[in-house]
């Protein structure tokens, strides 16, 4: 999934799994339909424990979106950041902010949510020893370099930029001006946490307690999770159903078969192999809508073979060897759009999307592609292996198609091969532990609708999701300059200048922009995907 700043994060999260308990299928305790009906939905096991500051991938993010609410919430249709638990967020200089928390909010265990609930959570998320993958989200707050230094031990345990004023109020001092900082606060890393998270952490991990419209009832790792409506939830986005049963599938074709057979209510990633049949199978129960997602190919800059001047030409040549238009038409039935920058069309031109920014380096040209690859010294090791998880996402089909395109250009049917990894969790572990030495399928699902979110989290030096470990001072400096701009148009333009550096270096190859693709059963209505391509679970109704 998903976030963003220029600070180093701890290498590995603590390997603490949620406790596995028995969980039945189907209704799983909900009973009937209507407001108490249970929705069954396909799912993939999260990589990390479900701590808000430790989940940065989509499957875990789906759960956090159901069990937590933060200061801001993103409108499901427009992506606009609106106040949720924030009564107001005020600033006079875009660097010092005063946050006022609304009255009337509690966690599902009855504990009142106060300013301290946020400050304690953010301090925990930022602290180096807690090894939270989303620690970098707090990197703009003053004192982050002390609690989470790039090297050595922390010299402080709390962010100096956070101060509790009273039960309802806290202040935030940033280390630099960031006029759009409040719009980042809908991301789950900024969620409040109850006292039990700190006093009995292992118990909380076994059954997380949040403040969203759902609570976790049961979880069997590798199998399923049952969430149930919290009847006393104080928000205006109350669940319109009795709960959600998330069922783990290692093959989304199996999930789709269960959907069409009436054994599953919702599949939020229709397999590429079924796109030609989906309209006849589901009719108007098929959803295909633009989403803030881009698919890319990443490279290991920790491998010296990929971190040379010649390798730049090789990566640019590989980009030009991929026939994006053909693949998006034939494999994805036009549910993808060839990418020509590193953001997403959902941002709009005012928000930072610029069609064609990548230019010829992202345009299919067989002759020039082969020349570039050969001029760069050829593919390191003589063969490009593209790793991907085999359990979800129809990745085999498009990876094979990308390799076929490259092989055709090179006149060698072994120049590129797919390298499947069994599960998403295993695949992500290999990526995060820097075990891959070829390319791998990567991408970005936006956390919030800002161009900054598409660039800084994944490409800034030592950013948490910079899995390939690319670094470029010119890029970093331009990102810093853009963040300091108080004028949005100037900030967007400067971020686009940073993208132009990426054209010159091709740290990852942009492939295509992704639509949200989902299908649902006749048992449910009011199904939609938000701009992040995640089902708006609380709005689903059971007949």
NUNU-994828 format. One record per residue (C-alpha): residue in three letters; chain; x, y, z. Coordinates in Angstrom, 1 decimal. Layout:
! residues N
NODE   residu   chaine        X        Y        Z
NODE      ALA        A        X        Y        Z
...
This chain:
! residues 543
NODE   residu   chaine        X        Y        Z
NODE      UNK        A      0.0      0.0      0.0
NODE      UNK        A      0.6      3.1      0.5
NODE      UNK        A      3.0      6.7      2.2
NODE      UNK        A      5.9      9.5      2.7
NODE      UNK        A      9.0     11.3      3.9
NODE      UNK        A     12.7     11.5      3.7
NODE      UNK        A     13.7      9.6      6.8
NODE      UNK        A     15.1      6.2      7.5
NODE      UNK        A     12.8      3.5      8.8
NODE      UNK        A     13.6      0.5     10.9
NODE      UNK        A     14.4     -2.5      8.7
NODE      UNK        A     11.9     -5.1     10.0
NODE      UNK        A      8.7     -5.1     11.9
NODE      UNK        A      8.5     -7.4     14.9
NODE      UNK        A      7.1    -10.8     13.8
NODE      UNK        A      4.1    -10.8     15.9
NODE      UNK        A      1.1    -12.5     14.4
NODE      UNK        A     -2.5    -12.1     15.4
NODE      UNK        A     -3.7    -15.0     17.4
NODE      UNK        A     -5.5    -17.7     15.4
NODE      UNK        A     -8.9    -18.7     16.5
NODE      UNK        A    -11.5    -20.9     14.9
NODE      UNK        A    -13.7    -19.2     12.4
NODE      UNK        A    -16.7    -20.6     10.6
NODE      UNK        A    -17.6    -19.8      7.0
NODE      UNK        A    -20.6    -18.1      5.5
NODE      UNK        A    -22.8    -16.2      7.9
NODE      UNK        A    -20.4    -16.8     10.9
NODE      UNK        A    -22.9    -15.7     13.5
NODE      UNK        A    -24.6    -12.8     11.7
NODE      UNK        A    -27.9    -14.3     10.8
NODE      UNK        A    -30.3    -13.3      8.1
NODE      UNK        A    -30.2    -10.3      5.9
NODE      UNK        A    -31.0     -6.6      6.2
NODE      UNK        A    -29.1     -4.5      8.7
NODE      UNK        A    -27.8     -7.7     10.4
NODE      UNK        A    -26.8     -9.5      7.3
NODE      UNK        A    -23.2    -10.6      6.9
NODE      UNK        A    -21.2     -9.8      3.7
NODE      UNK        A    -18.6    -12.3      2.6
NODE      UNK        A    -15.6    -10.9      0.7
NODE      UNK        A    -12.4    -12.2     -0.9
NODE      UNK        A     -9.1    -11.2      0.9
NODE      UNK        A     -5.4    -11.8      1.1
NODE      UNK        A     -3.5    -12.3      4.4
NODE      UNK        A     -1.8     -9.1      5.6
NODE      UNK        A      2.0     -9.0      5.7
NODE      UNK        A      2.3     -7.4      9.1
NODE      UNK        A      0.4     -7.2     12.4
NODE      UNK        A     -2.5     -4.8     12.2
NODE      UNK        A     -0.9     -1.9     14.1
NODE      UNK        A     -1.9      1.4     12.3
NODE      UNK        A      1.7      2.5     12.0
NODE      UNK        A      2.9     -0.9     10.9
NODE      UNK        A      0.6     -1.7      8.0
NODE      UNK        A      1.6     -0.4      4.6
NODE      UNK        A      0.0     -2.9      2.2
NODE      UNK        A     -3.5     -3.2      0.8
NODE      UNK        A     -4.8     -6.3      2.5
NODE      UNK        A     -4.0     -5.1      6.0
NODE      UNK        A     -5.2     -1.6      5.0
NODE      UNK        A     -8.6     -2.9      4.2
NODE      UNK        A     -9.1     -4.0      7.8
NODE      UNK        A     -7.6     -0.8      9.3
NODE      UNK        A    -10.1      1.2      7.2
NODE      UNK        A    -12.9     -0.7      8.9
NODE      UNK        A    -11.8     -0.6     12.5
NODE      UNK        A    -10.3      2.8     12.7
NODE      UNK        A    -11.2      6.5     12.1
NODE      UNK        A     -8.8      9.4     12.3
NODE      UNK        A     -8.8     13.1     12.3
NODE      UNK        A     -9.6     13.2      8.6
NODE      UNK        A    -11.5     10.9      6.3
NODE      UNK        A    -11.3     10.7      2.5
NODE      UNK        A    -14.6     11.0      0.6
NODE      UNK        A    -15.2      7.6     -1.1
NODE      UNK        A    -16.2      9.3     -4.4
NODE      UNK        A    -13.9     12.4     -4.6
NODE      UNK        A    -11.0     11.6     -2.4
NODE      UNK        A    -11.4     14.9     -0.6
NODE      UNK        A    -10.1     15.0      2.9
NODE      UNK        A    -12.9     16.0      5.3
NODE      UNK        A    -12.9     16.3      9.1
NODE      UNK        A    -13.7     13.1     11.0
NODE      UNK        A    -12.5     13.3     14.6
NODE      UNK        A    -11.0     16.7     14.0
NODE      UNK        A    -13.3     19.5     15.0
NODE      UNK        A    -10.8     21.9     13.4
NODE      UNK        A     -7.1     22.1     12.4
NODE      UNK        A     -5.7     25.6     12.5
NODE      UNK        A     -2.4     27.2     11.4
NODE      UNK        A     -1.1     30.7     10.7
NODE      UNK        A      2.2     29.7      9.2
NODE      UNK        A      1.8     26.2      7.6
NODE      UNK        A      4.3     24.9     10.1
NODE      UNK        A      2.6     25.2     13.5
NODE      UNK        A     -0.8     23.5     13.8
NODE      UNK        A     -3.4     23.4     16.5
NODE      UNK        A     -5.7     20.3     16.4
NODE      UNK        A     -9.0     20.3     18.2
NODE      UNK        A    -10.6     16.8     18.7
NODE      UNK        A    -14.4     16.4     18.7
NODE      UNK        A    -16.3     15.3     21.8
NODE      UNK        A    -18.4     12.2     21.9
NODE      UNK        A    -15.9      9.7     20.4
NODE      UNK        A    -14.8      6.5     22.2
NODE      UNK        A    -12.9      3.3     21.3
NODE      UNK        A    -15.1      0.2     21.0
NODE      UNK        A    -14.1     -0.8     24.6
NODE      UNK        A    -15.7      2.5     25.9
NODE      UNK        A    -12.5      4.5     26.5
NODE      UNK        A    -12.8      8.1     25.7
NODE      UNK        A    -10.7      9.4     22.8
NODE      UNK        A     -8.7     12.5     23.7
NODE      UNK        A     -5.8     14.5     22.3
NODE      UNK        A     -3.5     12.2     24.3
NODE      UNK        A     -4.9      9.2     22.3
NODE      UNK        A     -3.4     10.7     19.2
NODE      UNK        A     -0.2     12.0     20.7
NODE      UNK        A      0.7      8.7     22.4
NODE      UNK        A     -0.1      6.8     19.2
NODE      UNK        A      2.0      9.0     17.0
NODE      UNK        A      4.9      8.9     19.4
NODE      UNK        A      4.8      5.1     19.4
NODE      UNK        A      4.6      5.0     15.7
NODE      UNK        A      7.6      7.3     15.3
NODE      UNK        A     10.0      5.7     17.8
NODE      UNK        A     12.8      3.7     16.3
NODE      UNK        A     12.7      0.8     18.7
NODE      UNK        A      9.1      0.0     17.8
NODE      UNK        A     10.1     -0.9     14.3
NODE      UNK        A      6.9      0.5     12.7
NODE      UNK        A      6.9      0.4      8.9
NODE      UNK        A      4.9      3.6      8.7
NODE      UNK        A      7.2      5.6     11.0
NODE      UNK        A      8.2      7.9      8.2
NODE      UNK        A      4.7      9.4      8.2
NODE      UNK        A      5.7     11.2     11.3
NODE      UNK        A      8.9     12.5      9.8
NODE      UNK        A      7.6     16.0      9.2
NODE      UNK        A      7.0     16.4     12.9
NODE      UNK        A      9.8     18.3     14.8
NODE      UNK        A     12.0     16.0     16.7
NODE      UNK        A     11.7     13.0     14.5
NODE      UNK        A     15.4     12.9     13.9
NODE      UNK        A     15.9     12.4     17.6
NODE      UNK        A     13.3      9.5     18.1
NODE      UNK        A     14.1      7.9     14.7
NODE      UNK        A     17.7      8.8     13.6
NODE      UNK        A     19.0      7.5     10.3
NODE      UNK        A     21.8      5.7     12.2
NODE      UNK        A     22.6      5.0     15.8
NODE      UNK        A     20.3      5.0     18.8
NODE      UNK        A     17.4      7.3     19.5
NODE      UNK        A     18.2     10.2     21.8
NODE      UNK        A     14.6     10.9     22.7
NODE      UNK        A     11.4      8.8     23.2
NODE      UNK        A      8.9     11.5     22.2
NODE      UNK        A      8.4     13.9     19.3
NODE      UNK        A      9.3     17.4     20.5
NODE      UNK        A      6.8     18.8     18.0
NODE      UNK        A      3.8     17.2     19.8
NODE      UNK        A      2.2     18.8     22.8
NODE      UNK        A     -1.0     18.0     24.6
NODE      UNK        A     -2.8     21.2     25.6
NODE      UNK        A     -5.9     19.7     27.2
NODE      UNK        A     -8.2     16.7     26.6
NODE      UNK        A     -9.5     18.1     23.3
NODE      UNK        A     -6.4     20.0     22.0
NODE      UNK        A     -2.9     19.3     20.9
NODE      UNK        A     -0.3     21.2     18.9
NODE      UNK        A      2.0     20.0     16.2
NODE      UNK        A      5.2     21.7     15.1
NODE      UNK        A      6.6     20.5     11.8
NODE      UNK        A     10.3     20.6     10.9
NODE      UNK        A      9.4     22.5      7.7
NODE      UNK        A      6.4     24.2      6.2
NODE      UNK        A      3.9     21.8      4.6
NODE      UNK        A      0.7     23.5      3.8
NODE      UNK        A     -1.1     20.3      2.8
NODE      UNK        A      0.0     18.4      5.9
NODE      UNK        A     -3.6     18.2      7.4
NODE      UNK        A     -4.8     16.4      4.2
NODE      UNK        A     -2.4     13.5      5.1
NODE      UNK        A     -4.2     12.8      8.4
NODE      UNK        A     -6.8     10.4      7.0
NODE      UNK        A     -4.2      7.8      6.6
NODE      UNK        A     -4.5      5.0      9.2
NODE      UNK        A     -1.0      5.5     10.6
NODE      UNK        A     -2.4      8.7     12.2
NODE      UNK        A     -5.2      6.8     14.0
NODE      UNK        A     -5.6      7.2     17.8
NODE      UNK        A     -4.9      4.2     20.0
NODE      UNK        A     -6.4      3.1     23.3
NODE      UNK        A     -4.5      2.7     26.5
NODE      UNK        A     -4.6     -1.1     26.3
NODE      UNK        A     -2.4     -0.9     23.1
NODE      UNK        A      0.4      0.2     25.4
NODE      UNK        A     -0.4     -1.6     28.7
NODE      UNK        A     -1.2     -5.0     27.2
NODE      UNK        A      0.3     -4.9     23.7
NODE      UNK        A      0.2     -8.7     23.1
NODE      UNK        A     -3.5     -8.9     24.0
NODE      UNK        A     -4.3     -5.9     21.7
NODE      UNK        A     -2.4     -7.6     18.8
NODE      UNK        A     -4.4    -10.8     19.3
NODE      UNK        A     -7.7     -8.8     19.0
NODE      UNK        A     -7.2     -5.1     18.0
NODE      UNK        A     -9.5     -2.5     19.5
NODE      UNK        A    -10.2      0.5     17.4
NODE      UNK        A    -12.8      3.2     16.9
NODE      UNK        A    -14.3      2.5     13.5
NODE      UNK        A    -17.7      1.1     12.4
NODE      UNK        A    -16.5     -2.5     12.8
NODE      UNK        A    -14.8     -4.6     15.5
NODE      UNK        A    -12.8     -7.7     14.9
NODE      UNK        A    -14.6    -10.8     16.1
NODE      UNK        A    -12.3    -13.7     15.0
NODE      UNK        A     -9.2    -14.2     12.9
NODE      UNK        A     -7.6    -17.4     11.6
NODE      UNK        A     -4.4    -16.5      9.9
NODE      UNK        A     -4.3    -17.8      6.4
NODE      UNK        A     -8.0    -18.5      6.4
NODE      UNK        A    -10.4    -15.8      7.4
NODE      UNK        A    -11.3    -12.8      9.5
NODE      UNK        A    -14.8    -11.9     10.9
NODE      UNK        A    -15.6     -8.3     11.6
NODE      UNK        A    -18.9     -7.2     13.1
NODE      UNK        A    -20.8     -4.0     13.2
NODE      UNK        A    -20.1     -1.8     16.3
NODE      UNK        A    -23.6     -0.8     17.4
NODE      UNK        A    -22.4      2.2     19.5
NODE      UNK        A    -20.2      3.6     16.8
NODE      UNK        A    -20.6      7.4     17.0
NODE      UNK        A    -19.7      8.4     13.4
NODE      UNK        A    -22.1      9.3     10.6
NODE      UNK        A    -20.8      6.5      8.4
NODE      UNK        A    -22.3      3.7     10.4
NODE      UNK        A    -22.3      0.1      9.0
NODE      UNK        A    -25.4     -0.7      6.9
NODE      UNK        A    -24.8     -4.4      7.4
NODE      UNK        A    -24.1     -6.7     10.3
NODE      UNK        A    -20.5     -7.4      9.5
NODE      UNK        A    -17.9     -8.5      7.0
NODE      UNK        A    -16.4    -12.0      6.6
NODE      UNK        A    -13.1    -11.7      4.9
NODE      UNK        A    -12.0    -15.0      3.3
NODE      UNK        A     -8.4    -15.6      2.2
NODE      UNK        A     -7.9    -16.8     -1.3
NODE      UNK        A     -4.6    -17.8     -2.8
NODE      UNK        A     -6.0    -17.7     -6.3
NODE      UNK        A     -8.5    -15.0     -7.3
NODE      UNK        A     -9.9    -17.2    -10.0
NODE      UNK        A    -11.2    -19.5     -7.3
NODE      UNK        A    -12.7    -16.4     -5.6
NODE      UNK        A    -14.4    -15.4     -8.8
NODE      UNK        A    -15.8    -19.0     -9.2
NODE      UNK        A    -17.2    -18.9     -5.7
NODE      UNK        A    -18.8    -15.5     -6.5
NODE      UNK        A    -20.5    -16.7     -9.6
NODE      UNK        A    -21.6    -19.9     -7.8
NODE      UNK        A    -23.3    -17.8     -5.1
NODE      UNK        A    -20.8    -18.8     -2.4
NODE      UNK        A    -19.2    -15.4     -2.0
NODE      UNK        A    -20.7    -11.9     -2.0
NODE      UNK        A    -17.8     -9.7     -3.1
NODE      UNK        A    -14.6    -10.0     -5.1
NODE      UNK        A    -12.6     -6.8     -5.2
NODE      UNK        A    -10.1     -7.9     -7.9
NODE      UNK        A    -11.7     -9.5    -10.9
NODE      UNK        A     -9.1    -11.9    -12.5
NODE      UNK        A     -7.7    -10.8    -15.8
NODE      UNK        A     -8.6    -14.1    -17.3
NODE      UNK        A    -12.3    -13.5    -16.5
NODE      UNK        A    -12.6     -9.9    -17.8
NODE      UNK        A    -13.9    -11.1    -21.1
NODE      UNK        A    -16.7    -13.0    -19.4
NODE      UNK        A    -17.5    -10.7    -16.5
NODE      UNK        A    -20.2     -8.6    -18.1
NODE      UNK        A    -22.1    -11.6    -19.2
NODE      UNK        A    -21.6    -13.3    -15.8
NODE      UNK        A    -22.5    -10.4    -13.6
NODE      UNK        A    -24.2     -7.7    -15.7
NODE      UNK        A    -24.5     -4.5    -13.7
NODE      UNK        A    -23.0     -6.2    -10.7
NODE      UNK        A    -19.6     -5.6    -12.2
NODE      UNK        A    -17.7     -2.4    -11.2
NODE      UNK        A    -14.9     -0.9    -13.3
NODE      UNK        A    -13.9      2.6    -12.1
NODE      UNK        A    -10.7      4.7    -12.1
NODE      UNK        A     -8.6      4.4     -9.0
NODE      UNK        A     -5.4      6.0     -7.6
NODE      UNK        A     -3.2      3.0     -8.5
NODE      UNK        A     -0.2      2.7    -10.7
NODE      UNK        A      1.6     -0.6    -11.6
NODE      UNK        A      5.4     -0.5    -12.1
NODE      UNK        A      8.4     -2.7    -12.4
NODE      UNK        A     11.0     -2.1     -9.7
NODE      UNK        A     14.8     -2.9     -9.7
NODE      UNK        A     17.3     -3.7     -7.0
NODE      UNK        A     19.8     -0.8     -6.7
NODE      UNK        A     21.3     -2.7     -3.7
NODE      UNK        A     22.7     -5.0     -6.5
NODE      UNK        A     25.7     -3.2     -8.1
NODE      UNK        A     24.8     -4.7    -11.5
NODE      UNK        A     21.7     -2.5    -11.6
NODE      UNK        A     23.3      0.5    -10.1
NODE      UNK        A     25.6      1.6    -13.0
NODE      UNK        A     25.4      4.2    -15.8
NODE      UNK        A     24.9      1.4    -18.3
NODE      UNK        A     22.0      0.0    -16.3
NODE      UNK        A     20.2      3.3    -16.8
NODE      UNK        A     20.1      2.7    -20.5
NODE      UNK        A     19.1     -0.9    -20.0
NODE      UNK        A     16.1      0.1    -17.8
NODE      UNK        A     15.1      2.8    -20.3
NODE      UNK        A     15.4      0.2    -23.1
NODE      UNK        A     13.3     -2.3    -21.2
NODE      UNK        A     10.7      0.4    -20.7
NODE      UNK        A     10.6      1.0    -24.5
NODE      UNK        A     10.4     -2.7    -25.1
NODE      UNK        A      7.1     -3.1    -23.3
NODE      UNK        A      4.0     -2.8    -25.6
NODE      UNK        A      1.7     -1.2    -22.9
NODE      UNK        A     -1.2     -0.5    -25.3
NODE      UNK        A     -1.3     -4.1    -26.5
NODE      UNK        A     -1.1     -5.6    -23.0
NODE      UNK        A     -3.8     -3.3    -21.5
NODE      UNK        A     -6.1     -4.1    -24.4
NODE      UNK        A     -5.6     -7.8    -24.7
NODE      UNK        A     -4.8     -8.9    -21.1
NODE      UNK        A     -6.8     -6.3    -19.1
NODE      UNK        A     -9.6     -5.6    -21.6
NODE      UNK        A     -9.0     -1.9    -21.2
NODE      UNK        A     -9.4     -1.9    -17.5
NODE      UNK        A     -5.9     -0.5    -17.4
NODE      UNK        A     -4.4      2.6    -19.2
NODE      UNK        A     -0.8      2.8    -20.4
NODE      UNK        A      1.2      4.9    -18.0
NODE      UNK        A      3.1      7.9    -19.1
NODE      UNK        A      4.1      9.3    -15.7
NODE      UNK        A      4.5      8.0    -12.1
NODE      UNK        A      1.2      9.3    -10.7
NODE      UNK        A     -2.5      8.6    -11.5
NODE      UNK        A     -5.1     10.3    -13.7
NODE      UNK        A     -7.5     10.5    -10.6
NODE      UNK        A     -5.3     13.4     -9.4
NODE      UNK        A     -6.3     15.5    -12.4
NODE      UNK        A     -4.0     18.0    -14.1
NODE      UNK        A     -4.4     20.5    -11.2
NODE      UNK        A     -3.4     17.8     -8.7
NODE      UNK        A     -0.2     16.7    -10.5
NODE      UNK        A     -1.1     14.2    -13.2
NODE      UNK        A      0.6     15.0    -16.5
NODE      UNK        A      0.0     12.7    -19.4
NODE      UNK        A      3.1     12.1    -21.5
NODE      UNK        A      5.6     13.4    -19.0
NODE      UNK        A      7.7     10.3    -19.4
NODE      UNK        A      7.9     10.8    -23.2
NODE      UNK        A      9.7      8.4    -25.5
NODE      UNK        A     11.1      6.4    -22.6
NODE      UNK        A      7.6      5.1    -21.9
NODE      UNK        A      6.6      4.6    -25.6
NODE      UNK        A      7.0      1.3    -27.3
NODE      UNK        A      9.8      1.4    -29.9
NODE      UNK        A     11.3     -2.0    -30.6
NODE      UNK        A     14.3     -0.9    -32.6
NODE      UNK        A     15.4      1.8    -30.2
NODE      UNK        A     14.7     -0.4    -27.2
NODE      UNK        A     17.0     -3.2    -28.4
NODE      UNK        A     19.7     -0.6    -29.2
NODE      UNK        A     19.4      1.0    -25.7
NODE      UNK        A     19.7     -2.4    -23.9
NODE      UNK        A     22.7     -3.4    -26.0
NODE      UNK        A     24.4      0.0    -25.6
NODE      UNK        A     24.0     -0.4    -21.8
NODE      UNK        A     25.8     -3.7    -21.8
NODE      UNK        A     22.8     -5.9    -21.9
NODE      UNK        A     20.5     -7.3    -19.2
NODE      UNK        A     22.6     -8.0    -16.1
NODE      UNK        A     23.1    -11.7    -15.8
NODE      UNK        A     21.8    -12.2    -19.4
NODE      UNK        A     18.2    -12.7    -18.3
NODE      UNK        A     15.5    -10.5    -16.6
NODE      UNK        A     13.6    -12.3    -14.0
NODE      UNK        A     10.3    -10.6    -13.0
NODE      UNK        A      9.2    -11.7     -9.5
NODE      UNK        A      5.5    -11.6     -8.5
NODE      UNK        A      3.1    -13.1     -6.0
NODE      UNK        A      1.1    -15.9     -7.6
NODE      UNK        A     -1.8    -15.9     -5.1
NODE      UNK        A     -3.8    -12.8     -6.1
NODE      UNK        A     -4.0    -10.2     -8.8
NODE      UNK        A     -3.7    -12.2    -12.1
NODE      UNK        A      0.0    -11.2    -12.2
NODE      UNK        A      1.1    -14.3    -14.2
NODE      UNK        A     -0.8    -13.2    -17.2
NODE      UNK        A      0.6     -9.7    -17.5
NODE      UNK        A      4.1    -10.6    -16.4
NODE      UNK        A      4.2    -13.3    -19.1
NODE      UNK        A      2.9    -10.7    -21.6
NODE      UNK        A      5.6     -8.1    -20.6
NODE      UNK        A      8.3    -10.8    -21.0
NODE      UNK        A      6.9    -11.8    -24.3
NODE      UNK        A      7.1     -8.2    -25.5
NODE      UNK        A     10.7     -7.9    -24.3
NODE      UNK        A     11.7    -11.3    -25.7
NODE      UNK        A     10.3    -10.3    -29.1
NODE      UNK        A     12.3     -7.1    -29.1
NODE      UNK        A     15.5     -8.9    -28.1
NODE      UNK        A     14.9    -11.8    -30.5
NODE      UNK        A     15.5    -14.2    -27.6
NODE      UNK        A     12.7    -16.1    -25.9
NODE      UNK        A     14.7    -16.4    -22.7
NODE      UNK        A     15.7    -12.8    -22.3
NODE      UNK        A     12.8    -12.3    -19.8
NODE      UNK        A     11.0    -14.9    -17.6
NODE      UNK        A      8.4    -14.7    -14.9
NODE      UNK        A      9.5    -15.8    -11.4
NODE      UNK        A      6.4    -16.6     -9.3
NODE      UNK        A      6.4    -16.5     -5.5
NODE      UNK        A      3.7    -18.5     -3.8
NODE      UNK        A      2.0    -15.9     -1.5
NODE      UNK        A      1.7    -12.2     -1.2
NODE      UNK        A      3.3    -12.3      2.3
NODE      UNK        A      6.2    -14.4      1.1
NODE      UNK        A      6.7    -12.1     -1.9
NODE      UNK        A      6.7     -9.0      0.2
NODE      UNK        A      9.1    -10.5      2.7
NODE      UNK        A     11.6    -11.2     -0.2
NODE      UNK        A     11.2     -7.7     -1.4
NODE      UNK        A     11.6     -6.0      2.0
NODE      UNK        A     14.5     -8.2      2.9
NODE      UNK        A     16.3     -7.3     -0.4
NODE      UNK        A     16.5    -10.9     -1.5
NODE      UNK        A     15.5    -10.2     -5.2
NODE      UNK        A     18.2     -9.5     -7.8
NODE      UNK        A     16.0     -9.1    -10.8
NODE      UNK        A     12.9     -6.9    -11.4
NODE      UNK        A      9.7     -7.4     -9.5
NODE      UNK        A      6.1     -6.3     -9.8
NODE      UNK        A      5.5     -3.2     -7.8
NODE      UNK        A      3.2     -0.2     -7.8
NODE      UNK        A      1.4      2.3     -5.6
NODE      UNK        A     -2.0      2.7     -4.2
NODE      UNK        A     -2.4      6.3     -3.0
NODE      UNK        A     -2.8      7.0      0.7
NODE      UNK        A     -4.2     10.5      0.0
NODE      UNK        A     -4.8     12.3     -3.3
NODE      UNK        A     -1.6     14.4     -3.5
NODE      UNK        A      1.2     14.1     -6.1
NODE      UNK        A      3.6     14.0     -3.2
NODE      UNK        A      2.2     10.7     -2.1
NODE      UNK        A      3.0      9.1     -5.4
NODE      UNK        A      6.6     10.2     -5.4
NODE      UNK        A      8.1     10.7     -1.9
NODE      UNK        A      7.1      7.4     -0.2
NODE      UNK        A      8.6      5.2     -2.9
NODE      UNK        A     11.5      7.1     -4.5
NODE      UNK        A     13.0      9.4     -1.9
NODE      UNK        A     16.2      8.2     -0.4
NODE      UNK        A     15.5      5.7      2.4
NODE      UNK        A     11.7      6.2      2.3
NODE      UNK        A      9.9      3.3      3.8
NODE      UNK        A      8.5      2.0      0.5
NODE      UNK        A     11.7      2.6     -1.5
NODE      UNK        A     12.2     -1.1     -1.7
NODE      UNK        A     14.8     -0.9     -4.5
NODE      UNK        A     16.9      1.5     -2.5
NODE      UNK        A     17.3      4.0     -5.3
NODE      UNK        A     18.7      7.4     -4.3
NODE      UNK        A     19.2     10.6     -6.2
NODE      UNK        A     20.1     13.9     -4.5
NODE      UNK        A     18.5     16.0     -7.3
NODE      UNK        A     15.2     14.2     -6.9
NODE      UNK        A     15.3     14.5     -3.1
NODE      UNK        A     16.1     18.3     -3.3
NODE      UNK        A     13.2     18.9     -5.7
NODE      UNK        A     10.8     17.0     -3.4
NODE      UNK        A     12.0     19.1     -0.4
NODE      UNK        A     11.5     22.3     -2.4
NODE      UNK        A      8.0     21.2     -3.5
NODE      UNK        A      7.0     20.4      0.1
NODE      UNK        A      8.0     23.9      1.3
NODE      UNK        A      5.9     25.6     -1.3
NODE      UNK        A      2.7     27.2      0.1
NODE      UNK        A      1.3     27.7     -3.4
NODE      UNK        A     -0.2     24.5     -4.6
NODE      UNK        A      0.4     25.1     -8.3
NODE      UNK        A      4.1     25.8     -7.7
NODE      UNK        A      4.4     22.7     -5.5
NODE      UNK        A      2.8     20.5     -8.2
NODE      UNK        A      5.1     22.0    -10.9
NODE      UNK        A      8.2     21.3     -8.7
NODE      UNK        A      7.1     17.7     -8.0
NODE      UNK        A      6.8     17.3    -11.8
NODE      UNK        A     10.4     18.5    -12.1
NODE      UNK        A     11.3     15.7     -9.8
NODE      UNK        A      9.5     13.2    -12.1
NODE      UNK        A     11.7     14.5    -15.0
NODE      UNK        A     14.7     13.2    -13.0
NODE      UNK        A     13.0      9.8    -12.9
NODE      UNK        A     12.7      9.9    -16.7
NODE      UNK        A     16.5     10.3    -16.9
NODE      UNK        A     17.2      7.5    -14.4
NODE      UNK        A     14.2      5.1    -14.8
NODE      UNK        A     14.4      3.8    -11.2
NODE      UNK        A     11.2      1.9    -11.8
NODE      UNK        A      9.3      1.4    -15.1
NODE      UNK        A      5.8      2.8    -15.1
NODE      UNK        A      3.4      0.3    -16.7
NODE      UNK        A     -0.2      1.3    -16.5
NODE      UNK        A     -2.8      3.1    -14.4
NODE      UNK        A     -5.2      0.7    -12.8
NODE      UNK        A     -9.0      0.8    -12.5
NODE      UNK        A    -10.8     -0.6     -9.6
NODE      UNK        A    -12.4     -3.9    -10.7
NODE      UNK        A    -15.0     -5.7     -8.6
NODE      UNK        A    -18.0     -8.0     -8.8
NODE      UNK        A    -20.7     -8.8     -6.3
NODE      UNK        A    -23.5    -11.2     -5.8
NODE      UNK        A    -27.3    -10.8     -6.0
NODE      UNK        A    -27.3    -11.0     -2.2
NODE      UNK        A    -26.0     -7.5     -1.7
NODE      UNK        A    -26.6     -4.0     -3.0
NODE      UNK        A    -25.1     -0.5     -2.7
NODE      UNK        A    -21.6     -1.8     -3.5
NODE      UNK        A    -18.9      0.7     -4.6
NODE      UNK        A    -15.2      1.2     -4.6
NODE      UNK        A    -13.5      4.3     -3.3
NODE      UNK        A    -10.8      6.1     -5.1
NODE      UNK        A     -8.3      3.8     -3.5
NODE      UNK        A    -10.0      0.8     -5.2
NODE      UNK        A    -11.1     -0.5     -1.8
NODE      UNK        A    -14.8     -1.5     -1.2
NODE      UNK        A    -16.8      0.9      0.9
NODE      UNK        A    -17.7     -1.9      3.2
NODE      UNK        A    -19.9      0.0      5.6
NODE      UNK        A    -22.2      1.1      2.8
NODE      UNK        A    -23.0     -2.4      1.5
NODE      UNK        A    -26.5     -3.6      2.2
NODE      UNK        A    -27.6     -7.2      2.5
NODE      UNK        A    -31.0     -8.1      1.0
